[in-house]
Amino acid sequence: MDFEQRTIDIARRNVEEGGRPFATVIVRDGEILAESPNLVAQTSDPTAHAEVLAIREACTKLGTEHLTGATIYVLAHPCPMCLGALYYCSPDEVVFLTTREAYEPHYVDDRKYFELDSFYGEFAKDYTERRLPMRHDAREAATDVYKAWQKRNGGERRVSGTPAS
């Protein structure tokens, strides 16, 4: 099966149905584990990106938060939210089929606090310098939650079974 073409077809169908031009297909051992279009327009959920939805489905199906052994096909280079989700699920590879530079003459998804062409730079800034207003309100009780988690897990800091580099 041509998983790249399937990703394109899902995105095209989503556009024809009034959705946004993004899709994801997750494959392991030559089989599709999950696939999804972007459903932001249909659900009014700004986190309903194709990558996030497909990752949720695949991980739920497998009963794990790790997608080792999988290849994830995405229509376009992932946004920062999706890139974070992709890092967290640890696939073997992510294949993107177009770049922001290629689709930008046809589609722009800029928001109040970011423009895609500068957003990765925002991540690198200290929270006090970001466009999104943020403040740190230090609470010892917040750190105590992590201490309780560590104690409950036999003194371990790392989640059991997490793939490491």
LINFENUR-V667127 format. One record per residue. N is the residue number from 1. OMEGA is omega in radians with two decimals (none if undefined). D_CENTER is the distance of its C-alpha to the mean C-alpha in Angstrom with 1 decimal. Layout:
BEGIN
n=N omega=OMEGA d_center=D_CENTER
n=N omega=OMEGA d_center=D_CENTER
END
This chain:
BEGIN
n=1 omega=3.11 d_center=24.0
n=2 omega=-3.07 d_center=22.4
n=3 omega=3.07 d_center=18.7
n=4 omega=3.14 d_center=18.1
n=5 omega=3.10 d_center=20.5
n=6 omega=3.11 d_center=19.1
n=7 omega=3.11 d_center=15.7
n=8 omega=-3.12 d_center=17.9
n=9 omega=3.12 d_center=20.1
n=10 omega=3.12 d_center=17.5
n=11 omega=3.14 d_center=16.3
n=12 omega=3.12 d_center=20.1
n=13 omega=3.13 d_center=21.0
n=14 omega=3.09 d_center=18.5
n=15 omega=3.13 d_center=20.1
n=16 omega=-3.13 d_center=23.5
n=17 omega=3.08 d_center=22.8
n=18 omega=3.13 d_center=21.8
n=19 omega=-3.11 d_center=18.0
n=20 omega=-2.99 d_center=15.8
n=21 omega=3.12 d_center=15.6
n=22 omega=3.10 d_center=12.3
n=23 omega=3.12 d_center=11.7
n=24 omega=3.04 d_center=10.2
n=25 omega=3.14 d_center=12.6
n=26 omega=-3.03 d_center=12.4
n=27 omega=2.99 d_center=15.8
n=28 omega=-3.12 d_center=17.8
n=29 omega=3.08 d_center=21.5
n=30 omega=-3.13 d_center=21.8
n=31 omega=3.09 d_center=20.7
n=32 omega=3.05 d_center=17.8
n=33 omega=-3.11 d_center=16.1
n=34 omega=3.07 d_center=13.9
n=35 omega=3.14 d_center=13.2
n=36 omega=2.89 d_center=12.3
n=37 omega=2.97 d_center=12.9
n=38 omega=-3.11 d_center=11.3
n=39 omega=-3.13 d_center=13.5
n=40 omega=-3.10 d_center=13.5
n=41 omega=-3.08 d_center=17.1
n=42 omega=-3.03 d_center=18.3
n=43 omega=-3.01 d_center=17.2
n=44 omega=3.11 d_center=17.3
n=45 omega=-3.09 d_center=14.1
n=46 omega=3.08 d_center=12.0
n=47 omega=-3.07 d_center=8.9
n=48 omega=3.08 d_center=9.7
n=49 omega=-3.08 d_center=7.4
n=50 omega=-3.12 d_center=8.1
n=51 omega=-3.10 d_center=5.0
n=52 omega=-3.12 d_center=4.7
n=53 omega=-3.14 d_center=8.5
n=54 omega=3.09 d_center=9.1
n=55 omega=3.11 d_center=7.7
n=56 omega=-3.11 d_center=9.7
n=57 omega=-3.11 d_center=12.6
n=58 omega=-3.12 d_center=12.8
n=59 omega=3.09 d_center=12.8
n=60 omega=3.14 d_center=15.3
n=61 omega=-3.09 d_center=17.3
n=62 omega=-3.10 d_center=17.6
n=63 omega=3.13 d_center=18.2
n=64 omega=3.07 d_center=16.0
n=65 omega=-3.06 d_center=12.8
n=66 omega=3.12 d_center=13.2
n=67 omega=3.07 d_center=12.6
n=68 omega=-3.10 d_center=15.3
n=69 omega=-3.08 d_center=17.3
n=70 omega=2.94 d_center=14.6
n=71 omega=-3.13 d_center=13.8
n=72 omega=3.13 d_center=10.7
n=73 omega=3.10 d_center=12.0
n=74 omega=-3.09 d_center=10.3
n=75 omega=-3.07 d_center=12.8
n=76 omega=3.07 d_center=12.0
n=77 omega=-3.02 d_center=10.8
n=78 omega=3.01 d_center=7.1
n=79 omega=-3.12 d_center=7.5
n=80 omega=3.12 d_center=7.4
n=81 omega=-3.12 d_center=5.1
n=82 omega=3.10 d_center=2.1
n=83 omega=3.07 d_center=4.8
n=84 omega=3.12 d_center=5.4
n=85 omega=3.13 d_center=3.5
n=86 omega=3.08 d_center=5.0
n=87 omega=-3.09 d_center=7.9
n=88 omega=-3.05 d_center=8.4
n=89 omega=2.98 d_center=8.9
n=90 omega=3.06 d_center=11.2
n=91 omega=3.07 d_center=11.7
n=92 omega=-3.08 d_center=14.8
n=93 omega=3.00 d_center=13.5
n=94 omega=3.13 d_center=11.1
n=95 omega=3.08 d_center=13.3
n=96 omega=-2.93 d_center=12.8
n=97 omega=3.03 d_center=15.8
n=98 omega=-3.13 d_center=16.4
n=99 omega=3.06 d_center=16.0
n=100 omega=3.14 d_center=16.0
n=101 omega=-3.13 d_center=19.7
n=102 omega=-3.09 d_center=20.5
n=103 omega=-3.07 d_center=19.1
n=104 omega=3.07 d_center=20.0
n=105 omega=-3.05 d_center=23.6
n=106 omega=-3.05 d_center=22.4
n=107 omega=3.08 d_center=19.4
n=108 omega=-3.10 d_center=18.5
n=109 omega=-3.13 d_center=15.8
n=110 omega=-3.10 d_center=17.3
n=111 omega=-3.08 d_center=17.5
n=112 omega=-3.03 d_center=20.0
n=113 omega=3.11 d_center=18.7
n=114 omega=2.91 d_center=16.9
n=115 omega=-3.03 d_center=17.5
n=116 omega=-3.11 d_center=15.0
n=117 omega=3.14 d_center=17.8
n=118 omega=-2.97 d_center=18.2
n=119 omega=3.14 d_center=15.1
n=120 omega=3.06 d_center=14.3
n=121 omega=3.08 d_center=17.8
n=122 omega=-3.13 d_center=17.3
n=123 omega=-3.07 d_center=15.0
n=124 omega=-3.11 d_center=18.0
n=125 omega=2.97 d_center=20.5
n=126 omega=-3.07 d_center=22.1
n=127 omega=-3.13 d_center=21.1
n=128 omega=-3.09 d_center=24.6
n=129 omega=-3.11 d_center=24.1
n=130 omega=3.10 d_center=20.9
n=131 omega=3.09 d_center=21.4
n=132 omega=-3.14 d_center=19.8
n=133 omega=3.13 d_center=22.7
n=134 omega=3.01 d_center=22.1
n=135 omega=3.14 d_center=24.7
n=136 omega=3.09 d_center=25.1
n=137 omega=-3.02 d_center=27.5
n=138 omega=3.08 d_center=28.3
n=139 omega=3.11 d_center=29.2
n=140 omega=-3.14 d_center=30.5
n=141 omega=3.10 d_center=29.8
n=142 omega=3.10 d_center=26.0
n=143 omega=3.12 d_center=26.4
n=144 omega=3.09 d_center=28.7
n=145 omega=3.14 d_center=25.9
n=146 omega=3.07 d_center=24.5
n=147 omega=3.12 d_center=28.0
n=148 omega=3.10 d_center=28.5
n=149 omega=-3.13 d_center=25.3
n=150 omega=3.13 d_center=26.7
n=151 omega=-3.14 d_center=30.2
n=152 omega=-3.10 d_center=29.0
n=153 omega=3.01 d_center=27.4
n=154 omega=3.13 d_center=30.6
n=155 omega=3.13 d_center=29.9
n=156 omega=3.06 d_center=26.7
n=157 omega=-3.05 d_center=24.0
n=158 omega=3.05 d_center=21.4
n=159 omega=-3.13 d_center=19.8
n=160 omega=3.08 d_center=21.9
n=161 omega=-3.13 d_center=20.6
n=162 omega=3.09 d_center=17.6
n=163 omega=3.12 d_center=17.6
n=164 omega=-3.14 d_center=18.9
n=165 omega=none d_center=19.4
END
